[in-house]
Amino acid sequence: MDKEAKAPFPVMEHMTVKMVREYLARKKSIILPVGGIEQHGYHLPLRTDAVIAERIAWRIGAQTDILVAPAVTTTFSGGGLPGTINISPAVMSLVISDTLLALVSQGFRNIYLFLGHGGSENLRALDDGLKMLLRNNPAFERTMIALLPIWRFGRKESGWRQAFREKDWHAGWLETSLMLALAPDLVCLEDLELDTPELLRLQREHPDNYQRAEKIVDDEFVVPRITQRPEIRVGVMGEPRKASRELGLEIIADIVETAAAKIVSLEEKADGIYKEIAFVPQPMIVTAD
């Protein structure tokens, strides 16, 4: 681990009870990184999302003087290649809810979830779970929860915006560049492989195209079974050969600057009092058609 990658600000898992108590005496905010354990091809480790979320969160914590909690590593990927660990989206949501309850019970009040892992099912369950937590648990009466996906930060076109335009979704040049900058000892570029051109094209068209749907009867009332396409062997959705450590460092600096600025802005406004805002109901799911 390079010198910069070591936590420059006290990280909760490295601290003692006394250190955490002293921190809480002066500040009630905490950053919670969220990653995953999932397939990232042959050249990146299974813990890629967690490493990226955790180590960038350390840098944000150093810049904002905010404690960083241990990363949540086991979430829902949906992938099925060797090494991937899935817990159901509902369980993932409960794990994070219980983690937040533990933090709130200790006195934390402003909680920033820094997401290094997306996934359609994961994001839907997390969003629903957090809303139900605030709705049903009075312990959160004065707690602010902010959901900060890593891909929403960075001003420069060389980062997530460019990656998404190029359909570089997963284990491609962006994540590989970040890992080359954050944990180069975990990157194995000599083992880099891709799936067939047709599979790569299909997955880059939409990141959920790694899945297939099956039904016993092809009827609108029959629930489909969704699984990973069995022909996928590597699980890369992008062009990792375009990656570089220099690009990774540039993207990291941009993310840290913009995410830290957002957190500072939220910190200045957070007063622990919930106020009514405009409410837009979700689209109806019960229809006659």
C-alpha positions as a Markdown table, in Angstrom:
| # | Residue | x | y | z |
|---|---|---|---|---|
| 1 | Met | 0.0 | 0.0 | 0.0 |
| 2 | Asp | 1.5 | 3.4 | -1.0 |
| 3 | Lys | 1.9 | 6.1 | 1.6 |
| 4 | Glu | -1.0 | 8.1 | 0.3 |
| 5 | Ala | -3.3 | 5.1 | 0.5 |
| 6 | Lys | -2.8 | 4.6 | 4.2 |
| 7 | Ala | -5.6 | 6.3 | 6.1 |
| 8 | Pro | -4.3 | 9.9 | 6.6 |
| 9 | Phe | -7.2 | 10.6 | 9.0 |
| 10 | Pro | -8.2 | 8.2 | 11.9 |
| 11 | Val | -10.3 | 5.4 | 10.4 |
| 12 | Met | -12.9 | 3.9 | 12.8 |
| 13 | Glu | -11.7 | 0.3 | 12.5 |
| 14 | His | -8.1 | 1.4 | 13.5 |
| 15 | Met | -9.3 | 3.4 | 16.5 |
| 16 | Thr | -10.0 | 2.5 | 20.2 |
| 17 | Val | -13.2 | 3.1 | 22.1 |
| 18 | Lys | -11.5 | 6.1 | 23.7 |
| 19 | Met | -10.6 | 7.6 | 20.3 |
| 20 | Val | -14.1 | 7.3 | 19.0 |
| 21 | Arg | -15.5 | 8.8 | 22.2 |
| 22 | Glu | -13.2 | 11.8 | 21.8 |
| 23 | Tyr | -14.2 | 12.2 | 18.2 |
| 24 | Leu | -17.9 | 12.2 | 19.1 |
| 25 | Ala | -17.3 | 14.8 | 21.7 |
| 26 | Arg | -16.5 | 17.3 | 19.0 |
| 27 | Lys | -18.3 | 16.0 | 15.9 |
| 28 | Lys | -21.3 | 13.8 | 15.0 |
| 29 | Ser | -20.7 | 13.0 | 11.4 |
| 30 | Ile | -19.4 | 9.9 | 9.7 |
| 31 | Ile | -18.8 | 8.5 | 6.2 |
| 32 | Leu | -19.8 | 4.9 | 5.5 |
| 33 | Pro | -18.2 | 3.3 | 2.4 |
| 34 | Val | -20.3 | 0.7 | 0.6 |
| 35 | Gly | -18.7 | -1.8 | -1.8 |
| 36 | Gly | -19.1 | -5.4 | -2.8 |
| 37 | Ile | -17.4 | -8.7 | -3.5 |
| 38 | Glu | -18.0 | -9.5 | -7.1 |
| 39 | Gln | -16.5 | -10.5 | -10.4 |
| 40 | His | -14.1 | -7.9 | -12.0 |
| 41 | Gly | -12.5 | -10.0 | -14.7 |
| 42 | Tyr | -9.2 | -11.7 | -14.4 |
| 43 | His | -7.2 | -8.5 | -13.9 |
| 44 | Leu | -8.9 | -6.9 | -10.9 |
| 45 | Pro | -9.7 | -8.3 | -7.4 |
| 46 | Leu | -13.1 | -9.3 | -6.3 |
| 47 | Arg | -13.0 | -6.5 | -3.6 |
| 48 | Thr | -12.5 | -3.7 | -6.2 |
| 49 | Asp | -15.7 | -1.8 | -5.4 |
| 50 | Ala | -14.9 | -1.9 | -1.7 |
| 51 | Val | -11.3 | -0.8 | -2.2 |
| 52 | Ile | -12.3 | 2.1 | -4.3 |
| 53 | Ala | -15.1 | 3.2 | -2.0 |
| 54 | Glu | -13.0 | 2.8 | 1.2 |
| 55 | Arg | -9.7 | 4.4 | 0.1 |
| 56 | Ile | -11.4 | 7.4 | -1.7 |
| 57 | Ala | -13.5 | 7.8 | 1.4 |
| 58 | Trp | -10.4 | 8.0 | 3.5 |
| 59 | Arg | -9.2 | 10.9 | 1.4 |
| 60 | Ile | -12.6 | 12.6 | 1.7 |
| 61 | Gly | -12.5 | 12.1 | 5.4 |
| 62 | Ala | -9.1 | 13.7 | 5.6 |
| 63 | Gln | -10.2 | 16.7 | 3.7 |
| 64 | Thr | -13.4 | 17.2 | 5.6 |
| 65 | Asp | -12.2 | 16.1 | 9.1 |
| 66 | Ile | -14.9 | 13.4 | 9.2 |
| 67 | Leu | -14.5 | 9.9 | 10.5 |
| 68 | Val | -14.7 | 7.0 | 8.1 |
| 69 | Ala | -16.5 | 3.8 | 9.2 |
| 70 | Pro | -15.5 | 0.3 | 8.1 |
| 71 | Ala | -16.6 | -0.4 | 4.6 |
| 72 | Val | -19.7 | -2.6 | 4.0 |
| 73 | Thr | -18.4 | -5.2 | 1.6 |
| 74 | Thr | -21.0 | -7.8 | 1.2 |
| 75 | Thr | -23.9 | -6.6 | -1.0 |
| 76 | Phe | -25.8 | -7.8 | -4.0 |
| 77 | Ser | -24.0 | -8.2 | -7.3 |
| 78 | Gly | -26.2 | -10.5 | -9.4 |
| 79 | Gly | -23.2 | -12.0 | -11.0 |
| 80 | Gly | -22.4 | -15.6 | -10.6 |
| 81 | Leu | -18.7 | -16.1 | -11.5 |
| 82 | Pro | -16.4 | -17.8 | -8.9 |
| 83 | Gly | -15.6 | -15.6 | -5.9 |
| 84 | Thr | -18.7 | -13.4 | -6.2 |
| 85 | Ile | -20.6 | -13.2 | -2.9 |
| 86 | Asn | -24.3 | -12.2 | -3.1 |
| 87 | Ile | -26.6 | -11.5 | -0.3 |
| 88 | Ser | -30.2 | -10.7 | -1.3 |
| 89 | Pro | -30.9 | -7.0 | -1.8 |
| 90 | Ala | -33.4 | -7.0 | 1.1 |
| 91 | Val | -30.8 | -8.5 | 3.4 |
| 92 | Met | -28.2 | -6.0 | 2.2 |
| 93 | Ser | -30.6 | -3.2 | 3.0 |
| 94 | Leu | -31.2 | -4.6 | 6.5 |
| 95 | Val | -27.4 | -4.9 | 7.1 |
| 96 | Ile | -26.9 | -1.3 | 6.2 |
| 97 | Ser | -29.9 | -0.2 | 8.3 |
| 98 | Asp | -28.6 | -2.1 | 11.3 |
| 99 | Thr | -25.2 | -0.5 | 10.8 |
| 100 | Leu | -26.8 | 2.9 | 10.7 |
| 101 | Leu | -28.8 | 2.1 | 13.8 |
| 102 | Ala | -25.6 | 1.1 | 15.7 |
| 103 | Leu | -23.9 | 4.4 | 14.6 |
| 104 | Val | -26.9 | 6.5 | 15.6 |
| 105 | Ser | -27.2 | 4.7 | 19.0 |
| 106 | Gln | -23.6 | 5.9 | 19.6 |
| 107 | Gly | -24.4 | 9.5 | 18.9 |
| 108 | Phe | -23.7 | 10.0 | 15.2 |
| 109 | Arg | -26.2 | 12.3 | 13.5 |
| 110 | Asn | -25.0 | 13.1 | 9.9 |
| 111 | Ile | -24.3 | 9.9 | 8.0 |
| 112 | Tyr | -22.8 | 9.9 | 4.5 |
| 113 | Leu | -23.1 | 6.6 | 2.5 |
| 114 | Phe | -20.4 | 6.6 | -0.1 |
| 115 | Leu | -21.3 | 4.1 | -2.7 |
| 116 | Gly | -18.6 | 2.4 | -4.8 |
| 117 | His | -21.0 | -0.3 | -6.0 |
| 118 | Gly | -24.2 | 0.2 | -8.0 |
| 119 | Gly | -26.3 | -2.6 | -9.4 |
| 120 | Ser | -30.0 | -2.0 | -10.3 |
| 121 | Glu | -31.4 | -4.3 | -7.6 |
| 122 | Asn | -28.9 | -3.1 | -5.0 |
| 123 | Leu | -29.7 | 0.6 | -5.5 |
| 124 | Arg | -33.5 | 0.1 | -5.5 |
| 125 | Ala | -33.4 | -1.9 | -2.3 |
| 126 | Leu | -31.0 | 0.5 | -0.6 |
| 127 | Asp | -33.2 | 3.5 | -1.5 |
| 128 | Asp | -36.4 | 1.8 | -0.3 |
| 129 | Gly | -34.7 | 0.6 | 2.9 |
| 130 | Leu | -33.3 | 4.0 | 3.9 |
| 131 | Lys | -36.7 | 5.6 | 3.4 |
| 132 | Met | -38.4 | 3.0 | 5.5 |
| 133 | Leu | -35.8 | 3.4 | 8.2 |
| 134 | Leu | -36.4 | 7.1 | 8.5 |
| 135 | Arg | -40.2 | 6.5 | 8.3 |
| 136 | Asn | -40.5 | 3.9 | 11.0 |
| 137 | Asn | -37.6 | 4.3 | 13.4 |
| 138 | Pro | -37.8 | 7.2 | 15.9 |
| 139 | Ala | -34.1 | 6.8 | 16.7 |
| 140 | Phe | -33.5 | 8.7 | 13.4 |
| 141 | Glu | -35.7 | 11.6 | 14.3 |
| 142 | Arg | -32.7 | 14.0 | 14.1 |
| 143 | Thr | -30.5 | 12.1 | 11.8 |
| 144 | Met | -29.6 | 13.1 | 8.3 |
| 145 | Ile | -28.7 | 10.3 | 5.8 |
| 146 | Ala | -27.1 | 11.2 | 2.5 |
| 147 | Leu | -26.6 | 8.8 | -0.3 |
| 148 | Leu | -23.5 | 9.7 | -2.3 |
| 149 | Pro | -22.8 | 7.4 | -5.3 |
| 150 | Ile | -19.2 | 7.8 | -6.4 |
| 151 | Trp | -20.2 | 8.1 | -10.1 |
| 152 | Arg | -22.1 | 11.4 | -9.3 |
| 153 | Phe | -18.9 | 13.2 | -8.4 |
| 154 | Gly | -16.1 | 14.8 | -10.5 |
| 155 | Arg | -16.2 | 17.8 | -12.8 |
| 156 | Lys | -13.7 | 16.6 | -15.4 |
| 157 | Glu | -14.8 | 14.9 | -18.6 |
| 158 | Ser | -12.1 | 12.3 | -18.2 |
| 159 | Gly | -14.0 | 10.6 | -15.3 |
| 160 | Trp | -17.4 | 8.9 | -14.9 |
| 161 | Arg | -19.0 | 11.1 | -17.6 |
| 162 | Gln | -16.6 | 9.9 | -20.2 |
| 163 | Ala | -16.8 | 6.3 | -19.0 |
| 164 | Phe | -20.6 | 6.3 | -19.2 |
| 165 | Arg | -20.6 | 7.9 | -22.7 |
| 166 | Glu | -18.2 | 5.1 | -23.8 |
| 167 | Lys | -20.3 | 2.5 | -22.0 |
| 168 | Asp | -17.3 | 1.5 | -19.8 |
| 169 | Trp | -19.5 | 0.1 | -17.0 |
| 170 | His | -17.5 | -2.4 | -15.1 |
| 171 | Ala | -13.9 | -3.5 | -14.7 |
| 172 | Gly | -13.0 | -1.3 | -17.7 |
| 173 | Trp | -10.5 | 1.6 | -18.1 |
| 174 | Leu | -12.1 | 3.7 | -15.3 |
| 175 | Glu | -12.1 | 1.1 | -12.5 |
| 176 | Thr | -8.8 | -0.3 | -13.6 |
| 177 | Ser | -7.3 | 3.2 | -13.6 |
| 178 | Leu | -8.6 | 3.8 | -10.1 |
| 179 | Met | -7.2 | 0.5 | -8.8 |
| 180 | Leu | -3.8 | 1.2 | -10.4 |
| 181 | Ala | -3.7 | 4.4 | -8.4 |
| 182 | Leu | -5.2 | 3.1 | -5.2 |
| 183 | Ala | -3.9 | -0.5 | -4.9 |
| 184 | Pro | -1.5 | -1.3 | -7.8 |
| 185 | Asp | -0.3 | -4.5 | -6.0 |
| 186 | Leu | -3.8 | -5.9 | -6.4 |
| 187 | Val | -4.0 | -5.4 | -10.2 |
| 188 | Cys | -2.9 | -8.2 | -12.6 |
| 189 | Leu | -2.8 | -6.7 | -16.0 |
| 190 | Glu | -0.8 | -9.6 | -17.3 |
| 191 | Asp | -4.0 | -11.8 | -16.8 |
| 192 | Leu | -6.3 | -9.4 | -18.6 |
| 193 | Glu | -8.9 | -11.1 | -20.8 |
| 194 | Leu | -12.2 | -10.3 | -22.3 |
| 195 | Asp | -15.3 | -12.2 | -23.2 |
| 196 | Thr | -16.1 | -12.8 | -26.9 |
| 197 | Pro | -16.7 | -9.6 | -28.9 |
| 198 | Glu | -20.4 | -10.4 | -29.2 |
| 199 | Leu | -20.8 | -10.8 | -25.4 |
| 200 | Leu | -18.8 | -7.7 | -24.7 |
| 201 | Arg | -20.9 | -5.7 | -27.2 |
| 202 | Leu | -24.1 | -7.0 | -25.5 |
| 203 | Gln | -23.0 | -6.1 | -22.0 |
| 204 | Arg | -21.8 | -2.6 | -23.0 |
| 205 | Glu | -25.1 | -1.8 | -24.6 |
| 206 | His | -26.6 | -2.1 | -21.1 |
| 207 | Pro | -24.9 | -3.2 | -17.9 |
| 208 | Asp | -27.8 | -5.5 | -17.0 |
| 209 | Asn | -27.4 | -7.4 | -20.2 |
| 210 | Tyr | -25.2 | -9.9 | -18.4 |
| 211 | Gln | -28.5 | -11.4 | -17.3 |
| 212 | Arg | -31.1 | -13.5 | -19.1 |
| 213 | Ala | -34.8 | -14.1 | -18.4 |
| 214 | Glu | -36.5 | -17.5 | -18.5 |
| 215 | Lys | -40.1 | -18.5 | -18.0 |
| 216 | Ile | -41.8 | -21.9 | -17.9 |
| 217 | Val | -44.7 | -20.3 | -19.8 |
| 218 | Asp | -44.1 | -17.1 | -21.8 |
| 219 | Asp | -47.1 | -15.2 | -20.4 |
| 220 | Glu | -47.3 | -11.7 | -18.9 |
| 221 | Phe | -48.6 | -13.2 | -15.6 |
| 222 | Val | -45.7 | -15.6 | -15.1 |
| 223 | Val | -42.8 | -14.3 | -13.1 |
| 224 | Pro | -39.5 | -14.6 | -14.9 |
| 225 | Arg | -36.3 | -16.3 | -13.5 |
| 226 | Ile | -33.4 | -13.9 | -13.9 |
| 227 | Thr | -29.9 | -15.4 | -14.0 |
| 228 | Gln | -26.4 | -14.6 | -15.4 |
| 229 | Arg | -25.8 | -15.7 | -19.0 |
| 230 | Pro | -23.9 | -19.0 | -18.6 |
| 231 | Glu | -21.6 | -18.1 | -21.6 |
| 232 | Ile | -20.1 | -15.2 | -19.7 |
| 233 | Arg | -16.7 | -16.3 | -18.4 |
| 234 | Val | -14.8 | -13.1 | -17.6 |
| 235 | Gly | -17.3 | -10.4 | -16.7 |
| 236 | Val | -15.7 | -7.2 | -18.0 |
| 237 | Met | -17.9 | -4.4 | -19.4 |
| 238 | Gly | -15.4 | -1.9 | -20.9 |
| 239 | Glu | -11.9 | -1.4 | -22.3 |
| 240 | Pro | -9.4 | -2.0 | -19.4 |
| 241 | Arg | -6.4 | -1.7 | -21.9 |
| 242 | Lys | -6.9 | 2.1 | -21.9 |
| 243 | Ala | -6.3 | 2.4 | -18.2 |
| 244 | Ser | -3.4 | 4.2 | -16.5 |
| 245 | Arg | -2.3 | 5.1 | -13.0 |
| 246 | Glu | -2.0 | 8.8 | -14.0 |
| 247 | Leu | -5.6 | 8.9 | -15.2 |
| 248 | Gly | -6.7 | 7.2 | -12.0 |
| 249 | Leu | -4.9 | 9.8 | -9.8 |
| 250 | Glu | -6.6 | 12.6 | -11.8 |
| 251 | Ile | -10.0 | 11.1 | -11.4 |
| 252 | Ile | -9.5 | 10.4 | -7.7 |
| 253 | Ala | -8.5 | 14.0 | -7.0 |
| 254 | Asp | -11.5 | 15.2 | -8.9 |
| 255 | Ile | -13.9 | 12.9 | -7.0 |
| 256 | Val | -12.4 | 13.9 | -3.6 |
| 257 | Glu | -12.6 | 17.6 | -4.3 |
| 258 | Thr | -16.2 | 17.6 | -5.4 |
| 259 | Ala | -17.5 | 15.0 | -2.9 |
| 260 | Ala | -15.8 | 16.9 | -0.1 |
| 261 | Ala | -17.3 | 20.1 | -1.2 |
| 262 | Lys | -20.8 | 18.5 | -1.2 |
| 263 | Ile | -20.3 | 17.1 | 2.3 |
| 264 | Val | -19.1 | 20.5 | 3.6 |
| 265 | Ser | -22.1 | 22.1 | 2.1 |
| 266 | Leu | -24.5 | 19.6 | 3.7 |
| 267 | Glu | -22.7 | 19.9 | 7.1 |
| 268 | Glu | -23.2 | 23.7 | 7.1 |
| 269 | Lys | -26.9 | 23.3 | 6.4 |
| 270 | Ala | -27.8 | 20.3 | 8.6 |
| 271 | Asp | -29.6 | 21.4 | 11.8 |
| 272 | Gly | -31.2 | 18.1 | 12.8 |
| 273 | Ile | -34.7 | 19.4 | 12.0 |
| 274 | Tyr | -36.9 | 17.7 | 9.3 |
| 275 | Lys | -38.9 | 20.2 | 7.2 |
| 276 | Glu | -41.6 | 19.5 | 4.6 |
| 277 | Ile | -40.5 | 19.5 | 1.0 |
| 278 | Ala | -42.3 | 18.9 | -2.3 |
| 279 | Phe | -43.6 | 15.3 | -2.5 |
| 280 | Val | -43.9 | 13.5 | -5.8 |
| 281 | Pro | -45.5 | 10.0 | -5.5 |
| 282 | Gln | -43.9 | 7.2 | -7.4 |
| 283 | Pro | -45.7 | 6.0 | -10.6 |
| 284 | Met | -48.6 | 3.7 | -9.8 |
| 285 | Ile | -47.8 | 0.0 | -10.1 |
| 286 | Val | -51.5 | -1.1 | -10.0 |
| 287 | Thr | -53.2 | -0.7 | -13.4 |
| 288 | Ala | -56.0 | -2.3 | -15.3 |
| 289 | Asp | -53.9 | -2.8 | -18.4 |
